[in-house]
Amino acid sequence: MTTGDPTCRYTGTLAGQIEARWQAYWQRHQTFHTPNPTGSLAASPDRAGDGAAARAAAPKFYVLDMFPGPSGSLHVGHPLGYVATDVYGRYLRMRGHNVLHAFGFDAFGLPAEQFAVRTGRHPRETTEENIATIRHQLRRLGLAHDDRRGVSTTDVDFYRWTQWMFLQIFGAWYDEERDSARPIADLLAAFESGERATPDGRPWAALTELERRGVVDAHRLAYLDEVEVNWCPGLGTVLANEEVTADGRSERGNFPVFPRKLRQWMLRITAYADRLLADLDLLDWPEPIKAQQRNWIGRSTREEASVDGDAADERGDQVAYRLRDWLFSRQRYWGEPFPIVYDEHGPIALPESMLPVVLPETADFAPTAYDADDADSRPVAPLARLTDWVEVTLDLGDGPRAYRRETNTMPQWAGSCWYELRYLDPDNTTAFCDPEIERAWMGPGSPTDPGGVDLYVGGVEHAVLHLLYARFWHKVLHDLGHVSSREPFRRLVNNGYILAYAYTDERGVYVPASEVEHRDGGDFWHGEPVIRSLGKMGKSLHNMVTPDDMCAIYGADTFRVYEMAMGPLETSRPWDPDGIVGSHRFLQRVWRCLVDERNGELTVVDEPAKPATRRILHRTIAAVRHDLDELAFHTAVARLMELSRHVAGLERVPREVARPLVLLLAPFAPHVAEELWSRLAGNDGAGSLAYEPYPDADPAHLAETTVTCVVQVAGRMRERWDVPADIDEDELRRRALASAKVASALAGRAVARVIVRAPGLVNVVPA
């Protein structure tokens, strides 16, 4: 006779089979395709039975993750925020919302290019390979993304609109009187009419064409200037102030940075300083993040005396800012080309008809190599080496002429300034987003509502750079009438990190954490003692744990539950390889409550639940709903574990308990919940629970059925009773007078009166 696990026990192997089946089902049935109000992604009349039309009319909710740069595969720390937004999105779908949740990749810029340089492969090749790897990893986790909406900032159809937006910024100026950006055409009209004076006071008609061009260019929101920049020879590019650490080194790579005077593209973000500050008050963001933004903008006021002769005749406030205009050009290959060419007089914007300006293919993409400490070196853009691409003949309205293309590229922040808008309408070829679709998903709901994404989740490391740049970019688009929302992100939540122990030997070299033994109160690698430290995960630290490993052992649902159970979303926490076992046992317990592990048959019965079980169930429903509303995923999981222990103690599990238990679990462990739901429905997986109503607590089962009543004699407590919550005063008086402890305390004295405050107090007053 052989022994072993029952054939239908919920193991990692069975979990993997269930998860693959339901992921294929969701893909096949387009379960998480979110309908737009109009356009190519609107609900199709040919699929009237899929519920999309009804969802399109439901209250909307736009949940967004900070998208990653694809410079490698994911470790278990990366999906923390992704799982959290997925849990919340699934919960809201079951609450009747039309939820938009998409995912893309911030694939241009230094991280991807440095990875390519390090591996000796073209950045497009490594980027596409890494994107495919991460997409596979995310699919394995069962994330409910609308896969039609996914974008990469390196897609030509995406960065064509990044270039278009740059042209809008280049073609705009900031009108301080209106406190808004306006088209350059309005500025020209003001100069021509004399409404606005030229810098030297001459009439506009008296200026030469070249002089007019200089005046206009000096007002543009995107402009060229000879500025002191942060030159980083080790990276071969200049850096924005925000990319340089306080000790004068590059944030990426920790290379020395030197000040140099260079002609660079700048964006006039300082024009928006006051609005960037003031509108923080409209946002539901963590206060520390707002404080960091305020500090970076750094508005200050100091009194200045204006002196005429010996007397000060007036005093005023002078406003100063720490914020500087955004250095927007990089001497790197892997970025968006500027839609700019040069003639002998300066920059000229290409017409929209010539977009996109496609990044040319080249094997010579690496930046010019310099010694990291070579302060006298000068940047050379890799695109400048592509003479056939740089030197170009174009007809820009004056007949064919020779021009020279801009050889710098945009910084890695460009695409992330607006990607949330492209998710809304990714197939649109005539606009970055249909205005009606933008209003539907991101428009303000009231005069005091700034609009934007309903929930944005990501790491605190983006508190200044990405968020500040994206807010500026969005405000320009708003001023020019391209979006209805004043802000890109209405609510922000910063997820913490998942930390891991790393180990170093006596030389200070990191050793594989998976090979370290813990014994006798110490840590040992190959018998030698090692030093343990807690920090981030990373390949160089030899302490990476991948979600693939965990899914292979326990299944994706266990991994999801454990990540949510580890602690509050906003706090960092250490990865505990033993802790995930508890989450797996929890799902095994739920499975065992409903399924016979020997044969896989459903064991649920059609009989009423006992009152005590109903009370526990409905209190759990109320508590879990509250926790999910507050993004308190860890306490919601704890409550579900507690409920599962109660259900496991029942002799038979009633269907009226099993159904809500499965629905409560669904946002956290969607695959096993789908499997159990299909068995409860007896339909062999013919339908998904993704849009089933989330359980509502019955108020009748939430009220306390018993309360504690304090019994006093002459104001001193003599005993406590558990009594029905609806007990009346007469019954409490009768019980008090019949109590042996009350009689003992009276010691033969007569009773003057009995004060009753049902149901919690009885005070017997002796004569």
ChimeraX attribute file (.defattr): number of C-alpha atoms within 10 A of each C-alpha:
attribute: neighborCount
match mode: 1-to-1
recipient: residues
	/A:1	2
	/A:2	3
	/A:3	5
	/A:4	5
	/A:5	10
	/A:6	13
	/A:7	13
	/A:8	16
	/A:9	20
	/A:10	26
	/A:11	19
	/A:12	19
	/A:13	15
	/A:14	15
	/A:15	24
	/A:16	21
	/A:17	13
	/A:18	18
	/A:19	25
	/A:20	14
	/A:21	14
	/A:22	19
	/A:23	19
	/A:24	11
	/A:25	16
	/A:26	17
	/A:27	14
	/A:28	9
	/A:29	12
	/A:30	14
	/A:31	20
	/A:32	24
	/A:33	23
	/A:34	25
	/A:35	23
	/A:36	24
	/A:37	17
	/A:38	14
	/A:39	14
	/A:40	13
	/A:41	18
	/A:42	16
	/A:43	22
	/A:44	13
	/A:45	10
	/A:46	7
	/A:47	10
	/A:48	11
	/A:49	10
	/A:50	15
	/A:51	13
	/A:52	22
	/A:53	19
	/A:54	14
	/A:55	20
	/A:56	19
	/A:57	13
	/A:58	14
	/A:59	14
	/A:60	19
	/A:61	20
	/A:62	21
	/A:63	21
	/A:64	25
	/A:65	22
	/A:66	21
	/A:67	20
	/A:68	17
	/A:69	21
	/A:70	25
	/A:71	23
	/A:72	17
	/A:73	17
	/A:74	22
	/A:75	20
	/A:76	21
	/A:77	24
	/A:78	18
	/A:79	19
	/A:80	20
	/A:81	26
	/A:82	21
	/A:83	24
	/A:84	24
	/A:85	23
	/A:86	23
	/A:87	25
	/A:88	21
	/A:89	26
	/A:90	24
	/A:91	26
	/A:92	23
	/A:93	24
	/A:94	21
	/A:95	16
	/A:96	17
	/A:97	20
	/A:98	26
	/A:99	29
	/A:100	26
	/A:101	26
	/A:102	25
	/A:103	25
	/A:104	22
	/A:105	23
	/A:106	24
	/A:107	30
	/A:108	29
	/A:109	25
	/A:110	21
	/A:111	18
	/A:112	25
	/A:113	26
	/A:114	19
	/A:115	18
	/A:116	21
	/A:117	15
	/A:118	10
	/A:119	11
	/A:120	11
	/A:121	15
	/A:122	20
	/A:123	25
	/A:124	17
	/A:125	10
	/A:126	21
	/A:127	26
	/A:128	15
	/A:129	15
	/A:130	20
	/A:131	21
	/A:132	14
	/A:133	15
	/A:134	18
	/A:135	16
	/A:136	13
	/A:137	20
	/A:138	20
	/A:139	14
	/A:140	20
	/A:141	27
	/A:142	21
	/A:143	25
	/A:144	27
	/A:145	21
	/A:146	20
	/A:147	16
	/A:148	17
	/A:149	20
	/A:150	16
	/A:151	22
	/A:152	24
	/A:153	25
	/A:154	22
	/A:155	13
	/A:156	16
	/A:157	19
	/A:158	20
	/A:159	25
	/A:160	23
	/A:161	22
	/A:162	26
	/A:163	24
	/A:164	20
	/A:165	19
	/A:166	21
	/A:167	19
	/A:168	20
	/A:169	24
	/A:170	21
	/A:171	20
	/A:172	26
	/A:173	26
	/A:174	21
	/A:175	15
	/A:176	10
	/A:177	6
	/A:178	8
	/A:179	13
	/A:180	18
	/A:181	24
	/A:182	22
	/A:183	18
	/A:184	21
	/A:185	13
	/A:186	13
	/A:187	20
	/A:188	16
	/A:189	12
	/A:190	15
	/A:191	19
	/A:192	15
	/A:193	13
	/A:194	15
	/A:195	10
	/A:196	15
	/A:197	14
	/A:198	17
	/A:199	8
	/A:200	6
	/A:201	9
	/A:202	11
	/A:203	15
	/A:204	20
	/A:205	12
	/A:206	9
	/A:207	13
	/A:208	10
	/A:209	11
	/A:210	10
	/A:211	12
	/A:212	17
	/A:213	13
	/A:214	13
	/A:215	17
	/A:216	18
	/A:217	20
	/A:218	14
	/A:219	18
	/A:220	23
	/A:221	25
	/A:222	25
	/A:223	17
	/A:224	19
	/A:225	14
	/A:226	12
	/A:227	15
	/A:228	13
	/A:229	19
	/A:230	24
	/A:231	25
	/A:232	29
	/A:233	25
	/A:234	20
	/A:235	27
	/A:236	24
	/A:237	22
	/A:238	28
	/A:239	23
	/A:240	20
	/A:241	18
	/A:242	17
	/A:243	15
	/A:244	19
	/A:245	14
	/A:246	10
	/A:247	9
	/A:248	16
	/A:249	17
	/A:250	24
	/A:251	15
	/A:252	13
	/A:253	11
	/A:254	16
	/A:255	17
	/A:256	22
	/A:257	27
	/A:258	18
	/A:259	14
	/A:260	18
	/A:261	12
	/A:262	17
	/A:263	13
	/A:264	18
	/A:265	22
	/A:266	21
	/A:267	23
	/A:268	21
	/A:269	21
	/A:270	18
	/A:271	20
	/A:272	19
	/A:273	20
	/A:274	13
	/A:275	15
	/A:276	20
	/A:277	17
	/A:278	10
	/A:279	13
	/A:280	19
	/A:281	11
	/A:282	15
	/A:283	18
	/A:284	15
	/A:285	18
	/A:286	13
	/A:287	12
	/A:288	11
	/A:289	20
	/A:290	18
	/A:291	15
	/A:292	13
	/A:293	20
	/A:294	19
	/A:295	15
	/A:296	17
	/A:297	22
	/A:298	14
	/A:299	15
	/A:300	11
	/A:301	11
	/A:302	10
	/A:303	10
	/A:304	11
	/A:305	14
	/A:306	12
	/A:307	11
	/A:308	9
	/A:309	7
	/A:310	6
	/A:311	9
	/A:312	10
	/A:313	10
	/A:314	10
	/A:315	11
	/A:316	11
	/A:317	11
	/A:318	11
	/A:319	10
	/A:320	12
	/A:321	15
	/A:322	13
	/A:323	18
	/A:324	18
	/A:325	17
	/A:326	18
	/A:327	25
	/A:328	22
	/A:329	27
	/A:330	27
	/A:331	24
	/A:332	28
	/A:333	28
	/A:334	30
	/A:335	27
	/A:336	29
	/A:337	25
	/A:338	25
	/A:339	25
	/A:340	21
	/A:341	20
	/A:342	16
	/A:343	12
	/A:344	8
	/A:345	9
	/A:346	13
	/A:347	18
	/A:348	16
	/A:349	15
	/A:350	20
	/A:351	13
	/A:352	13
	/A:353	6
	/A:354	11
	/A:355	16
	/A:356	21
	/A:357	17
	/A:358	15
	/A:359	18
	/A:360	10
	/A:361	12
	/A:362	13
	/A:363	8
	/A:364	13
	/A:365	21
	/A:366	23
	/A:367	23
	/A:368	18
	/A:369	13
	/A:370	17
	/A:371	12
	/A:372	16
	/A:373	14
	/A:374	14
	/A:375	16
	/A:376	10
	/A:377	16
	/A:378	17
	/A:379	20
	/A:380	18
	/A:381	22
	/A:382	21
	/A:383	27
	/A:384	18
	/A:385	14
	/A:386	16
	/A:387	11
	/A:388	8
	/A:389	14
	/A:390	16
	/A:391	16
	/A:392	14
	/A:393	12
	/A:394	16
	/A:395	10
	/A:396	13
	/A:397	8
	/A:398	7
	/A:399	8
	/A:400	11
	/A:401	12
	/A:402	14
	/A:403	19
	/A:404	19
	/A:405	23
	/A:406	20
	/A:407	24
	/A:408	24
	/A:409	24
	/A:410	26
	/A:411	23
	/A:412	24
	/A:413	18
	/A:414	25
	/A:415	26
	/A:416	23
	/A:417	20
	/A:418	22
	/A:419	26
	/A:420	27
	/A:421	21
	/A:422	20
	/A:423	22
	/A:424	25
	/A:425	23
	/A:426	21
	/A:427	18
	/A:428	15
	/A:429	12
	/A:430	8
	/A:431	14
	/A:432	25
	/A:433	20
	/A:434	19
	/A:435	15
	/A:436	16
	/A:437	18
	/A:438	22
	/A:439	16
	/A:440	17
	/A:441	24
	/A:442	28
	/A:443	22
	/A:444	18
	/A:445	12
	/A:446	8
	/A:447	7
	/A:448	8
	/A:449	15
	/A:450	22
	/A:451	24
	/A:452	27
	/A:453	23
	/A:454	19
	/A:455	20
	/A:456	22
	/A:457	22
	/A:458	23
	/A:459	16
	/A:460	16
	/A:461	10
	/A:462	13
	/A:463	17
	/A:464	19
	/A:465	16
	/A:466	17
	/A:467	18
	/A:468	17
	/A:469	19
	/A:470	21
	/A:471	22
	/A:472	24
	/A:473	22
	/A:474	23
	/A:475	24
	/A:476	25
	/A:477	20
	/A:478	17
	/A:479	19
	/A:480	16
	/A:481	13
	/A:482	19
	/A:483	24
	/A:484	22
	/A:485	26
	/A:486	24
	/A:487	27
	/A:488	26
	/A:489	27
	/A:490	22
	/A:491	18
	/A:492	18
	/A:493	20
	/A:494	21
	/A:495	19
	/A:496	19
	/A:497	23
	/A:498	22
	/A:499	20
	/A:500	24
	/A:501	19
	/A:502	25
	/A:503	24
	/A:504	19
	/A:505	15
	/A:506	10
	/A:507	7
	/A:508	10
	/A:509	11
	/A:510	18
	/A:511	19
	/A:512	16
	/A:513	19
	/A:514	13
	/A:515	12
	/A:516	19
	/A:517	16
	/A:518	11
	/A:519	8
	/A:520	7
	/A:521	5
	/A:522	11
	/A:523	16
	/A:524	18
	/A:525	19
	/A:526	9
	/A:527	9
	/A:528	11
	/A:529	17
	/A:530	23
	/A:531	17
	/A:532	18
	/A:533	11
	/A:534	13
	/A:535	17
	/A:536	17
	/A:537	22
	/A:538	16
	/A:539	11
	/A:540	12
	/A:541	19
	/A:542	18
	/A:543	23
	/A:544	22
	/A:545	20
	/A:546	15
	/A:547	24
	/A:548	19
	/A:549	14
	/A:550	17
	/A:551	22
	/A:552	14
	/A:553	17
	/A:554	22
	/A:555	29
	/A:556	27
	/A:557	28
	/A:558	28
	/A:559	26
	/A:560	28
	/A:561	25
	/A:562	23
	/A:563	27
	/A:564	25
	/A:565	22
	/A:566	22
	/A:567	17
	/A:568	16
	/A:569	23
	/A:570	18
	/A:571	12
	/A:572	17
	/A:573	19
	/A:574	16
	/A:575	21
	/A:576	14
	/A:577	10
	/A:578	8
	/A:579	13
	/A:580	21
	/A:581	14
	/A:582	15
	/A:583	24
	/A:584	21
	/A:585	16
	/A:586	20
	/A:587	23
	/A:588	18
	/A:589	19
	/A:590	25
	/A:591	24
	/A:592	18
	/A:593	23
	/A:594	26
	/A:595	21
	/A:596	17
	/A:597	19
	/A:598	11
	/A:599	11
	/A:600	16
	/A:601	12
	/A:602	17
	/A:603	16
	/A:604	19
	/A:605	15
	/A:606	10
	/A:607	11
	/A:608	13
	/A:609	18
	/A:610	10
	/A:611	10
	/A:612	10
	/A:613	18
	/A:614	19
	/A:615	21
	/A:616	16
	/A:617	27
	/A:618	21
	/A:619	20
	/A:620	21
	/A:621	26
	/A:622	16
	/A:623	17
	/A:624	23
	/A:625	20
	/A:626	14
	/A:627	17
	/A:628	19
	/A:629	13
	/A:630	10
	/A:631	19
	/A:632	20
	/A:633	25
	/A:634	19
	/A:635	20
	/A:636	24
	/A:637	24
	/A:638	14
	/A:639	18
	/A:640	21
	/A:641	20
	/A:642	15
	/A:643	19
	/A:644	19
	/A:645	15
	/A:646	13
	/A:647	23
	/A:648	17
	/A:649	10
	/A:650	13
	/A:651	8
	/A:652	16
	/A:653	20
	/A:654	20
	/A:655	18
	/A:656	16
	/A:657	18
	/A:658	21
	/A:659	18
	/A:660	20
	/A:661	22
	/A:662	25
	/A:663	25
	/A:664	22
	/A:665	24
	/A:666	24
	/A:667	27
	/A:668	29
	/A:669	24
	/A:670	28
	/A:671	26
	/A:672	27
	/A:673	27
	/A:674	23
	/A:675	20
	/A:676	24
	/A:677	24
	/A:678	17
	/A:679	16
	/A:680	19
	/A:681	12
	/A:682	11
	/A:683	10
	/A:684	12
	/A:685	18
	/A:686	9
	/A:687	16
	/A:688	18
	/A:689	18
	/A:690	22
	/A:691	20
	/A:692	12
	/A:693	15
	/A:694	23
	/A:695	19
	/A:696	12
	/A:697	19
	/A:698	15
	/A:699	11
	/A:700	11
	/A:701	17
	/A:702	17
	/A:703	11
	/A:704	11
	/A:705	14
	/A:706	14
	/A:707	15
	/A:708	14
	/A:709	20
	/A:710	18
	/A:711	24
	/A:712	22
	/A:713	22
	/A:714	14
	/A:715	11
	/A:716	12
	/A:717	14
	/A:718	15
	/A:719	14
	/A:720	14
	/A:721	13
	/A:722	13
	/A:723	16
	/A:724	14
	/A:725	16
	/A:726	12
	/A:727	14
	/A:728	13
	/A:729	16
	/A:730	11
	/A:731	12
	/A:732	23
	/A:733	18
	/A:734	11
	/A:735	14
	/A:736	22
	/A:737	14
	/A:738	11
	/A:739	12
	/A:740	11
	/A:741	15
	/A:742	20
	/A:743	15
	/A:744	12
	/A:745	16
	/A:746	17
	/A:747	9
	/A:748	9
	/A:749	12
	/A:750	11
	/A:751	13
	/A:752	9
	/A:753	12
	/A:754	19
	/A:755	14
	/A:756	19
	/A:757	14
	/A:758	18
	/A:759	21
	/A:760	18
	/A:761	18
	/A:762	24
	/A:763	22
	/A:764	23
	/A:765	17
	/A:766	16
	/A:767	10
